Amino acid sequence: MTDSPVPVLDFSQLDAGPEAAARFRADLRQATHEVGFFALTGHGASPALQDRLLATARAFFALPDADKLAIENLKSPQFHGYARLGGELTQGRIDWREQIDIGPGGEPVAVGENDPAYLALAGPNLWPANLPELREVIEEWTTHLTVVARRLLTAWAESLGADPDDLLRLFDDAPATLLKVVRYPGMPDDAPSRQGVGSHKDSGVLTLLWIEPGSPGLQVEYGGRWFDVPPVDGALVVNIGELLEWATDGYLRATVHRVVAPAEGTDRISVPFFFNPRLDAELPRLQIADEFRAAARGVEQDPDNVIHGTYGENLLKSRLRAHPDVAAIHHPQLLEVPAGV
């Protein structure tokens, strides 16, 4: 799987003059129309910040189990906090990883009888008491990647002949970002499953993934085959989510991907950042140029994975499937929703 179709784009080209910026936008459009994934260099996150991110992530996972379980996601109606090893599912199968989920924070929302159920996903984070630096580095990382994500969305819209404000305005008030700090422990080659994360599409708008340098394991499905995403030190791996597929009527296609667990005796850290609008934001169908509209493939129709245009509905679908134990405690009435809805 060495012949990866995933290209490498240089974000600094947006600041290298009009011609370089135009080439970047064209390459961005092509990469996400054809593959849905790319590696992004030149994104401006300093090596020092990346080193702190990795060191703090490792410090978190080295905490005693009691410290991590004190903030276990079973205590959070928002699905925030620590998920123990094997505590998440993809397509009903266990993902072999441990992680902490971190949202934008804030006060929980009182959800009325006639309010959409997804409003219950807004609320506070759970932070480890004995590692205050985790919150510090995560908030700094989130601030930086938010700037990168907004510039990427602007470049996408411009490359498609659409108005960037049609996308950006959805992120101006209470964006529902989500960040995970993940550790994948190694597994033996003869393990019954090597599933770090099972095959899936991301449910939001845009994902920016930082991977520990030199760590393989991420794979994308393209042309009916699985391909490795070669690690590029210091780069972010970027992919679009289901809502950009929705907004472009399938011209940009969210791509199925998975993670294979590392070899026995090793592990890997990854930090995905999901840039998403406010929960009640409904993605518009962008007014893209006629030549791209003619090439749009339509939103993929999968009865087991209905793509909703409202972000909160898409997120709730994902949360209920990934953490049915949390849902059973805090949202048992929602588990009665038919599969695929």
Secondary structure per residue as TSV (DSSP state, phi and psi in degrees):
chain	resnum	aa	ss	phi	psi
A	1	M	-	360.0	40.8
A	2	T	-	-91.2	-16.3
A	3	D	-	-88.1	65.8
A	4	S	-	-69.8	137.5
A	5	P	-	-84.7	0.7
A	6	V	-	-80.8	115.5
A	7	P	-	-80.9	168.0
A	8	V	E	-112.6	123.9
A	9	L	E	-114.6	147.1
A	10	D	E	-106.1	108.7
A	11	F	G	-62.8	-28.3
A	12	S	G	-65.4	-15.6
A	13	Q	G	-64.4	-21.3
A	14	L	G	-64.9	-21.7
A	15	D	G	-109.4	16.0
A	16	A	S	-106.7	24.5
A	17	G	-	104.7	162.6
A	18	P	H	-59.1	-40.9
A	19	E	H	-67.6	-43.8
A	20	A	H	-64.7	-40.2
A	21	A	H	-64.7	-39.8
A	22	A	H	-64.2	-39.8
A	23	R	H	-63.9	-41.4
A	24	F	H	-61.2	-44.9
A	25	R	H	-63.6	-38.9
A	26	A	H	-66.4	-42.4
A	27	D	H	-66.2	-37.3
A	28	L	H	-62.2	-46.7
A	29	R	H	-61.6	-46.0
A	30	Q	H	-64.3	-43.3
A	31	A	H	-61.1	-40.1
A	32	T	H	-91.3	-13.2
A	33	H	H	-77.8	-38.9
A	34	E	H	-90.4	-44.6
A	35	V	T	-113.9	-39.0
A	36	G	S	87.2	-2.3
A	37	F	E	-135.3	150.0
A	38	F	E	-160.2	159.9
A	39	A	E	-96.0	137.7
A	40	L	E	-118.3	113.3
A	41	T	E	-97.6	174.2
A	42	G	-	65.2	27.2
A	43	H	-	-87.1	-4.9
A	44	G	-	88.3	-2.8
A	45	A	-	-75.5	120.5
A	46	S	-	-66.6	152.4
A	47	P	H	-57.2	-34.4
A	48	A	H	-64.4	-42.2
A	49	L	H	-65.7	-40.6
A	50	Q	H	-64.2	-38.8
A	51	D	H	-63.6	-41.1
A	52	R	H	-64.5	-39.5
A	53	L	H	-59.9	-47.6
A	54	L	H	-65.7	-46.4
A	55	A	H	-62.6	-40.2
A	56	T	H	-71.7	-36.8
A	57	A	H	-60.8	-45.8
A	58	R	H	-65.6	-35.9
A	59	A	H	-63.8	-37.0
A	60	F	H	-64.3	-48.1
A	61	F	H	-71.3	-17.0
A	62	A	T	-84.9	-5.5
A	63	L	S	-62.2	153.5
A	64	P	-	-58.0	149.0
A	65	D	H	-54.2	-35.8
A	66	A	H	-62.1	-37.0
A	67	D	H	-68.3	-40.7
A	68	K	H	-70.9	-42.3
A	69	L	H	-71.0	-17.8
A	70	A	T	-64.3	-21.6
A	71	I	T	-119.5	33.2
A	72	E	B	-65.3	145.4
A	73	N	G	-65.6	-14.2
A	74	L	G	-61.8	-17.6
A	75	K	G	-93.5	1.9
A	76	S	-	-120.4	115.9
A	77	P	T	-62.3	-18.2
A	78	Q	T	-90.8	2.2
A	79	F	-	66.1	22.0
A	80	H	-	-88.6	162.8
A	81	G	E	102.7	-163.5
A	82	Y	E	-85.5	130.7
A	83	A	E	-109.1	118.3
A	84	R	-	-64.8	166.6
A	85	L	T	-54.1	123.8
A	86	G	T	80.7	11.4
A	87	G	-	-90.1	11.5
A	88	E	E	-132.1	148.8
A	89	L	E	-119.3	146.8
A	90	T	E	-129.8	124.1
A	91	Q	T	52.6	38.1
A	92	G	T	78.4	1.7
A	93	R	E	-112.9	149.5
A	94	I	E	-70.6	131.8
A	95	D	E	-88.9	127.1
A	96	W	-	-89.1	81.2
A	97	R	-	-161.1	159.9
A	98	E	E	-119.1	154.8
A	99	Q	E	-164.0	167.4
A	100	I	E	-126.3	132.4
A	101	D	E	-101.2	132.5
A	102	I	E	-132.9	120.4
A	103	G	-	-100.3	-166.2
A	104	P	-	-73.4	-12.3
A	105	G	-	81.4	-165.0
A	106	G	-	102.3	180.0
A	107	E	-	-79.1	148.2
A	108	P	-	-66.9	155.9
A	109	V	-	-99.7	132.9
A	110	A	-	-76.4	115.4
A	111	V	-	-96.8	116.9
A	112	G	-	-79.9	170.0
A	113	E	T	-59.1	-33.2
A	114	N	T	-101.4	6.2
A	115	D	S	-84.0	153.4
A	116	P	-	-63.8	139.4
A	117	A	G	-62.6	-27.1
A	118	Y	G	-66.3	-16.5
A	119	L	G	-63.0	-22.5
A	120	A	G	-67.7	-10.9
A	121	L	G	-79.9	-9.4
A	122	A	-	-84.8	133.6
A	123	G	-	162.6	-173.5
A	124	P	-	-73.5	159.9
A	125	N	-	-91.3	164.8
A	126	L	-	-114.3	120.3
A	127	W	-	-114.8	143.8
A	128	P	-	-69.4	129.3
A	129	A	T	-64.3	-31.0
A	130	N	T	-97.4	14.0
A	131	L	-	-143.9	67.4
A	132	P	H	-61.6	-24.4
A	133	E	H	-67.7	-18.9
A	134	L	H	-61.6	-48.0
A	135	R	H	-61.6	-39.2
A	136	E	H	-62.2	-49.2
A	137	V	H	-72.7	-34.3
A	138	I	H	-67.1	-41.2
A	139	E	H	-66.9	-37.3
A	140	E	H	-66.4	-42.8
A	141	W	H	-63.3	-44.1
A	142	T	H	-61.9	-41.9
A	143	T	H	-60.4	-44.0
A	144	H	H	-67.5	-46.2
A	145	L	H	-70.1	-25.5
A	146	T	H	-62.8	-40.1
A	147	V	H	-64.3	-45.7
A	148	V	H	-59.7	-45.5
A	149	A	H	-64.0	-42.4
A	150	R	H	-64.3	-38.8
A	151	R	H	-68.3	-36.6
A	152	L	H	-64.3	-43.6
A	153	L	H	-62.6	-38.3
A	154	T	H	-61.7	-45.5
A	155	A	H	-64.5	-39.8
A	156	W	H	-60.6	-50.1
A	157	A	H	-59.4	-45.1
A	158	E	H	-63.3	-37.0
A	159	S	H	-68.3	-22.5
A	160	L	T	-98.6	-0.1
A	161	G	T	76.9	20.4
A	162	A	-	-102.4	166.8
A	163	D	-	-84.8	117.0
A	164	P	T	-56.7	-31.0
A	165	D	H	-63.7	-25.1
A	166	D	H	-62.6	-27.1
A	167	L	H	-94.3	-49.0
A	168	L	H	-64.3	-31.6
A	169	R	G	-62.8	-23.5
A	170	L	G	-73.2	-14.4
A	171	F	G	-105.6	1.2
A	172	D	S	-75.0	-26.4
A	173	D	S	-127.7	111.9
A	174	A	-	54.8	55.6
A	175	P	-	-62.1	142.7
A	176	A	-	-96.2	62.4
A	177	T	-	-67.4	158.1
A	178	L	E	-142.7	133.4
A	179	L	E	-127.9	138.9
A	180	K	E	-120.2	137.9
A	181	V	E	-108.5	118.5
A	182	V	E	-123.0	140.1
A	183	R	E	-122.4	125.7
A	184	Y	E	-104.1	110.7
A	185	P	E	-78.4	157.2
A	186	G	-	-71.6	155.8
A	187	M	B	-134.7	148.3
A	188	P	-	-68.9	154.1
A	189	D	T	-60.2	-29.1
A	190	D	T	-95.0	16.5
A	191	A	S	-63.2	148.2
A	192	P	S	-58.1	-29.9
A	193	S	-	-144.5	141.4
A	194	R	-	-107.2	24.1
A	195	Q	E	-75.2	104.5
A	196	G	E	-75.5	-50.7
A	197	V	E	-140.5	133.7
A	198	G	E	-73.2	167.7
A	199	S	E	-63.7	135.5
A	200	H	E	-167.4	168.5
A	201	K	-	-109.6	150.5
A	202	D	-	-77.4	142.6
A	203	S	S	-87.4	-7.3
A	204	G	S	-105.7	-140.0
A	205	V	S	-98.8	-51.4
A	206	L	E	-150.9	136.4
A	207	T	E	-120.5	131.4
A	208	L	E	-120.7	114.0
A	209	L	E	-110.8	125.5
A	210	W	E	-101.6	131.2
A	211	I	E	-120.3	139.1
A	212	E	-	-52.2	131.3
A	213	P	T	-52.2	136.1
A	214	G	T	78.7	9.3
A	215	S	-	-99.7	114.5
A	216	P	-	-84.2	-177.5
A	217	G	-	131.0	-31.1
A	218	L	E	-76.1	133.5
A	219	Q	E	-133.4	147.1
A	220	V	E	-120.0	149.8
A	221	E	E	-96.2	125.6
A	222	Y	E	-148.3	125.9
A	223	G	T	60.5	32.1
A	224	G	T	79.8	8.7
A	225	R	E	-128.8	159.7
A	226	W	E	-98.3	135.4
A	227	F	E	-127.3	139.7
A	228	D	E	-68.5	146.0
A	229	V	-	-97.5	103.9
A	230	P	-	-61.5	132.8
A	231	P	-	-67.2	134.2
A	232	V	-	-119.3	110.5
A	233	D	T	-55.2	131.4
A	234	G	T	81.8	-8.0
A	235	A	-	-88.5	157.7
A	236	L	E	-98.3	141.6
A	237	V	E	-94.5	124.7
A	238	V	E	-116.4	134.5
A	239	N	E	-142.8	153.9
A	240	I	E	-87.9	155.3
A	241	G	-	-104.2	-177.2
A	242	E	H	-61.6	-28.7
A	243	L	H	-75.3	-26.3
A	244	L	H	-75.4	-31.0
A	245	E	H	-61.5	-45.0
A	246	W	H	-60.0	-48.5
A	247	A	H	-65.4	-26.0
A	248	T	T	-108.0	14.4
A	249	D	T	52.0	36.8
A	250	G	T	87.7	1.9
A	251	Y	S	-63.4	-44.2
A	252	L	S	-94.7	130.5
A	253	R	-	-117.1	122.0
A	254	A	-	-62.3	134.5
A	255	T	-	-106.9	136.4
A	256	V	-	-67.7	135.1
A	257	H	E	-146.2	168.4
A	258	R	E	-154.7	170.2
A	259	V	E	-127.6	128.8
A	260	V	E	-92.8	131.0
A	261	A	-	-60.7	146.6
A	262	P	-	-70.2	171.7
A	263	A	B	-68.7	155.5
A	264	E	T	-56.8	138.0
A	265	G	T	89.2	-2.1
A	266	T	-	-126.9	172.7
A	267	D	E	-152.4	176.2
A	268	R	E	-148.0	148.8
A	269	I	E	-109.1	137.4
A	270	S	E	-139.8	152.3
A	271	V	E	-133.4	92.4
A	272	P	E	-83.1	139.0
A	273	F	E	-119.5	120.2
A	274	F	E	-103.6	113.0
A	275	F	E	-92.9	109.0
A	276	N	-	-133.8	153.5
A	277	P	-	-79.1	-174.6
A	278	R	-	-61.9	157.7
A	279	L	T	-59.5	-36.7
A	280	D	T	-91.2	8.3
A	281	A	-	-71.6	130.8
A	282	E	B	-105.2	118.8
A	283	L	-	-65.2	131.0
A	284	P	-	-77.8	159.6
A	285	R	-	-82.0	110.7
A	286	L	-	-64.4	145.8
A	287	Q	-	-85.0	86.9
A	288	I	-	-93.1	163.8
A	289	A	-	-59.8	149.5
A	290	D	H	-56.5	-39.0
A	291	E	H	-64.8	-32.3
A	292	F	H	-82.7	-35.0
A	293	R	H	-61.3	-37.7
A	294	A	H	-65.7	-25.8
A	295	A	T	-95.6	0.7
A	296	A	-	-67.7	138.3
A	297	R	-	-97.4	-1.0
A	298	G	-	81.2	156.0
A	299	V	-	-69.7	132.3
A	300	E	-	-60.7	131.5
A	301	Q	-	-100.8	107.7
A	302	D	-	-129.6	110.5
A	303	P	T	-61.0	-20.8
A	304	D	T	-89.7	-2.7
A	305	N	S	-151.0	73.9
A	306	V	-	-68.7	128.0
A	307	I	-	-91.8	120.9
A	308	H	-	-97.7	150.7
A	309	G	S	-82.6	-20.4
A	310	T	B	-90.5	127.5
A	311	Y	H	-61.2	-43.8
A	312	G	H	-57.9	-37.5
A	313	E	H	-66.2	-40.4
A	314	N	H	-66.7	-41.2
A	315	L	H	-66.7	-43.9
A	316	L	H	-61.1	-41.9
A	317	K	H	-54.0	-45.8
A	318	S	H	-68.6	-43.0
A	319	R	H	-65.4	-43.2
A	320	L	H	-63.2	-38.0
A	321	R	H	-73.0	-39.6
A	322	A	H	-75.3	-32.8
A	323	H	-	-133.9	67.1
A	324	P	H	-63.0	-24.0
A	325	D	H	-67.9	-41.3
A	326	V	H	-66.2	-43.7
A	327	A	H	-61.0	-38.9
A	328	A	H	-63.8	-30.9
A	329	I	H	-78.9	-46.9
A	330	H	H	-105.2	-23.9
A	331	H	-	-138.4	51.1
A	332	P	G	-60.0	-29.6
A	333	Q	G	-66.4	-24.7
A	334	L	G	-79.7	-18.0
A	335	L	G	-73.6	-7.0
A	336	E	G	-84.8	-5.1
A	337	V	S	-66.8	133.6
A	338	P	-	-59.0	148.3
A	339	A	T	-57.8	140.0
A	340	G	T	91.8	-6.6
A	341	V	-	-98.0	360.0
